[in-house]
Amino acid sequence: MTDVPFWEAPFESGPIPKNGERFDVIVVGGGPGGSAAAGYLAMAKKRVLLIEKEKWPRDKVCGDAVGGKSLSHVAELGVKERLEKNPHFRVTSILFGSPKGITVDIPLPKEEVDAREAGYSLPRIQFDRMLFERATELVTENGGMVVQGANVKNVLHEGESGDARRFTGVVVSHNGEVNEWRAPVIVGAGGFNCPVARSVVKEAYSETMVDREHYCGGWREYWQGVEGCEAEEGAIEIHFLNKSPGYFWLFPVGDGVVNVGVGVVLSELDKQKRKLKEMQAEIISSHPSLGPRFSNAKMVEGSGKGWQLPFGSPRKGAELQPRRAYANGALLIGDAASLVDPFSGEGIGNALFSAKVAADSIIENEGVTLESGRIYQNQIWEALGDELTNSYKLQKMSRNSFLINWVLKKAARKPKIQKLFTDMIASKEAQGNLHSKMYLLRTFLF
């Protein structure tokens, strides 16, 4: 029998709970955010039930980049050393390409690169598996349980709607059987269509969950043999498209494999009346500078998949930004809380950050009340709001081909602007400078 990589093998996470069993916290979703939340809570001796809809081995459609902000959580959870020992691409810079083909390679902070804290790129099937296995260890060591292949059919509650509704458990279908499991706290970490998020945002409060101005469609394929992507470290690439409000990416993931994809905001995609799969095929076959790089490349069979990204861009007139992430007895994290970066599309770092803040809030308050939930949401926005707002501005700017050509042409000639981009990636202070029109004017014109 041929050995397979651990991420392609089945994983036994233990027995399932008895019908009606109670826990301190139920976490719905076993991706990075859910695994991290379950791990942090278990480390605080909470009895956790972690529920994952799929069964390992399972893929997750994503750009596959793991940014520097993720790595402190990866290390705290005890996964960083294992990540570094397995195949990955070490990210040292981000290359931006304009619609006219102007490219600027923006180095990540040298001290972070040298300390191996700048970022990695590796398939989510590997990254998620490492986090999920570690979460399983922590949860089971502390009296909790982990269930795979379990579909949450309903989120249980008392009270009708709004502030009167208190969440109390879940109804789950698993291997043809239906069980109810109870907890005073439910954490929603189930991605863009998380059942806990639907129950909180749409059903309890009748608020908008999917705003197509703040959701992105993505299409991803894996390719081998793409020219310029042969190394095991270097740049990930983001190329802005001509006459199309989106971008095309090339994210190497190690061993000569590249995550190739295209993303467009749903409201803009509606205007174009195009399919992302067709758009990507057109770029690969006929783009003047990108197409030739695929002349000797081959797509990994069956790797083409689409998904949605709930952006963390601020909503006009909304009291809670970017949208509601709490209710009585429930918190939402990661994509379920609409925290994906509106410019880069990166969501893992914000998922892990929100998981940590959510776990700390649950531990400190011994649950989730309306007051502690609001404090949690405000804390998330206070930490991420400037970054997400600036990313939204950059995303809107990138829809203007003339402007993005002008900016990248300037950046290609001025190291000062390249340093600004580097600082934007790593520095909260530099991100704050983007709010100053005078600062930007001085930087780009003088």
N, C-alpha and C positions, 0 to 999 in steps of 0.2 A: 504494500500500500504506500502510495506516494505521500510524503508529508506535505501539508498545506500550511500557509502562514496562519498564525493564530487568529487573525481577523476574518479569515474565511472559514474557520471551523465553528461548529456549534458551541454554545456556552451554556453550562448548567448553572442556573441561578438559585436552585433550591425549590422546596415545596411551596404550594400556594396557600394563602390563609384559608381558614374555615369561613363558611358563610356567616356574616354578622360580626366577624372579628374586628376588634378596635385597636387603633394605633394613636400615637401622639400627633403624627403628621402623615398625610398622604400626598405624595408627589406624583403628578401625572405627566409623564414624558421622560424618557431615558436618554435624551441627547446631552450635550455638554452642560446646559443650564440645569436640567433636572438632576443629572448625576452629581453635579457640584452641590446643589442645594441639599440633596439627600446625604451626601458625604459630610458636609458641614454640620448638618443637624445631628447626624449619627455621632460625630465627634463630640457633640455636646450631650451625648447620652439620651437623645430622643429616640423613641421607638418609631421607626419610619417604615412606611410601605412605599416602595418605588415601583411604578407601573409603566411598562414600555409596550406600546401597541404592536411593534414588530417583534420578530424573533431572530436572534443572531444565527448566522451572519446577516447583517442588513446594511444597505447603503443609505446614505443621506445626500440629497442633491445640494451642492454648495460650491462656492468658489475655492474652498479648501485652504484658504489662508488663515493662519493662526497668528494674530498680531501680538506685539510686545505686551499689551495690557493684559493678555490672557495668561502670560507665563508665570506671574506671581501666584495666581490661583492654581495653575497646573502644578507648581512647585509645592504650594501649601497642602494640596491634596495628595502629594506623594507620587505624581505621575511624570514629572519632567525628566527624570533620569531615564525612565523607560522609553519616553518619546525619543530622546536623543540616541538611544541604542537601536532604534528601528528606522527603516528607510524614510527619508524626508528630504526636502529641499530647504536649505538655509537662506532666508531672505536677507539681503544686504542693501537693497535699494528698490525703488519703485520707478519704473519707466512709464512716462506719459507720452502718448502720441496724439497729435492734432489731426483734424480731418484732412489737412493738406500734407500730412506725413512728417511734420516737424516733431522730433522726439527730444525729450529731456529726461535724463536719468538722475533721479533725486536720491542721494545716499541717505540711508537711515543713520541716526546718531552713532558715531564711531564707538563711543564707550559702550553702547548697548550691543552693537554687533560683536565687539571684542568679548563682552561678558556673556555672549550667547543669549541675549535677552531682547533682540530686535524682532524676531519672528521666524516662523516656519511655514512651510506649505506642504501638506500631506493629505491624502484622501481621507475623507470623513469616516469611511468604513474602518480605518485604522485608529484615528484620533478618538472617535466616539467609543470604540471598543475598549481602548485603554482606560478612559474615564469611567465607563460603565462597569468594567471589571473591578476597578478600585472602589467605586461606590458600593458595589455588591459586598466587597470585603468589609467595608466600614459599617454598612447597614446591618449585615448579618452578625458581625462581631458584637453589635450593641442591641441585639434582640429584635431587630426588624426583619422585613422580608422583601424580596424582589420578585416581580412577576413579569415574564415576557409573553408576547402574543396575546395581550389582554386589551380588549377594546372597551373604552369607557362609553357606555350607552347613555348614561344620565348622571348628573351631579345632584346629589340629594341636598335638600334644604328645608328649613322651617321658615314660615312667613312667606308672604306673597311676592313682594317685589321691593326694589330700592333698598333703603336702609333697614327695612323690616325683615329682609331675607337674610338668614344666617345659614351658611353652608356646613353640612354635617357628614358628608360621605359620598361614595360613588357606587353606581351600579355597573358591573363589569361583565362582559361576555368573554369566556375563556374556554377554549376547547369544547364548545357546544353547551357549556353550562353558564348559568347566570348567578353571580354572587353580589351581595351587598357588603361593602367594607366601610367602616366608620372611623372618623377622626374629627376633632374640633377645628383642625386647620387643613385646608387643601391648597397645595401649591400648583398652579397651572404652568406647565413647562412643555406643552405639547405642540409648539410650533405655530405656524401662521393660521392654522385651523383648529387650535386647541379647544377641546370641549369645555374646559373650565373657563377659558376666555369668552366663549360664546355664551355660557350660562351667566357670567358676571356682566359683561358689557351689553350684550344684545337682549338677553332675556330678563335679567334682574333690573337693569336700568334703562332699557330701550334706547341705548346710545349706539352710534354708528361704529361698527367694528371694521368694515372694509370700506375705506375711502380710496377710490382709485387714483386720486391725486397723490396719495401717500403709500401706495403699494406698487411694487415692481414685479414684473414678470422676468424670469430668468430661464435660459436654456443652456445646458452643459453637456459637453462630450469630452471623453479622454482620447488623446492622440499620442502617437509615438512617431519620432523622427522629424519633429518640427524644427526647422532651421533656427539656430540661435538659442535653443533651449536644452542644450546637451549637458551643461555643467550641473554640479550638485549644489551650487550656491550661486547667488547673483540676484538679478532683478525679477520681480513680477511685473507684468505689463498691463496697462490700461490704455486702450486706444479709442478716442472719441470719433464718432461716425459722422460723415457728411450727410446733411439733409435728413438726419435721424436723431431724435433726442435720447440717445443711449450710448452705451459703450461696449466694446469688444475686449475680452481679457484673455491673457495667456499667463497661467500660473503653473510653472513647473512644480511637480510633486515628488521628484526623485526617480532614479533609474530610467531617465529619458522619457518619462511620461509627462504629459502636459494637460492640465485642466483648461479647456478652451470653451469660452461661453460668451453669451451676449445678454445684456439686460436693458430693459426699457420700462419706464414708468407706465403703469396700466392705462392711465388717462391719455397719454401720448400714443400708446400702442393702439388704443381705440380709434384715434384720428387717422393713424396710418393704415388701419385695416390690413395688417400684415401678421404673419405667423413668425415667431422667433426662430423656429427651426429653419424656415425658408430663408430668413434674413442671414442666419449664420452660414448656411450653405453658399449663399451668394458672396459673402465676404471671403470665404475660403477659396472659392473658385475664381473670383474676378477682381478682388481688391488690388489696386496697383502695387502697393508695397507689402501687404500682408499675404496676399494670395500666393506669391512665389515661394514663400517659406513653407508651404504645404505641398510643394511639388513632389517630394519624396516621402511624404508622411502618410500614415495610415490610422484611421480611427479605430479605437478599440470597439469591437462589435458589441452592440447592446448598451453602450454607455450613454447614449443620448436620452436625457430626461429634462422635464421642465418643472418649475415650482414657483412659488411666490415669496416675496420678501416684504414684510410689514415695516415700513420705514419709521424712524423716530423723529421725522420732521414735525415741527410745531404746527398745530391746527389753528386756524383763525378762530378767535372767539371761544375756544375751549377753556373751561375752567381747569381741567386736569390735562397736563401735557405729558406725552403726546396723545394719550388717550387713557381711560380709566384702567388702573392696574390693581385695584383692591376692592373688596367687599367685606362684609362681616363674616370672618372665618375663612377668607381666601385672599391669596396674593398671586399676581401674575409676574412672570419673569421672562427675560429673553424675547424671542420672537412673539410669544404669547402676549407680551406687554408692548409690542410694536417698538422695539428698540434697535432695529437694524440701521446702520449708518446710511444716510440718504445719498451720499456721494460715492463711497467706496463699496457699499453693499456688505461690509463686514459686520457680522453679528455675534460671533463667538465671544469676543472680549466683553461686550455689553451683557451678554447672557450670563457669563461667569461673574461679572461684577454684581449684577442684580441678584444672582443667586446668593452671593455672600451677604449682601445687604438684607435680603429677605430672611435668610437664616438667622442673622444677628437680631433682627427685629422680633422674630418668633421666639427666640430664646430669651431675649430681654423682657418681652411683654407676656411671656408664657401663653402665647396664642396670637390671634389677630382680631382686634376690635376696629370699629370704624375710625377711631382716633389714631390708633397705631398704624392702620393701613394708609391713612392720609399722610402721616408723617413719613412712612416708607416711600410713598410716591413722590412727595416733595424732595426727599433726600436723593432719590434717583435723578430727578430733573435738575436739582441744584448741582449735582456732580457732572451730569452729561449734557445739560441743556445748551450751554454755549457751543460745545462741540457739535451737537446734532443740528443746531440752528445754522452754524457756519457751513456745515456739510450740505444743508439744504440750499443755502445761497450758492455754493459751488455747483451743486447739481443743476440748479436753474440756469446758472451762467453757462454750463457746459452744453445747454440746448442751443446756444447761439454760436454757430460755427465760426462766424467772423471773430467773435470775442475770444473763443478758445484758441483759435489760430494766433491771434495777436498776443495773448498772454503767454503761450508756450514759445512763440518766437522771441519775446522779450526774455523769458526765463532761459532760453538756450544761450543767450548772449550775456546775461548778467548773473554772476555768481551770487550776488546779494539776494536775488529773487529765489534762486535755488535754495539758499540757506533759509529763506522764509518758509518755503515748502517743507524743508526738513524739520524746522522748528514747529510748524503747524502739526506735524504728525506726532511730535513728542512733548510739546510744551503747552500747558494750559495758558500761560501768559501770552504766548504767541497767538494762540487761538483767540484770546480776548482782543488782540490788536486788530483782528479782522473786522471788529465792529466799528473801527475808526476809518472813515473814508479818507481823512487826511493822511493817515499812516499809509494806506494802500496807494494813494496818489503819489506820495513822496517815493515810495518803494519802486513803483513801476515807471515813473516819469523822470526821475532824477538819479 
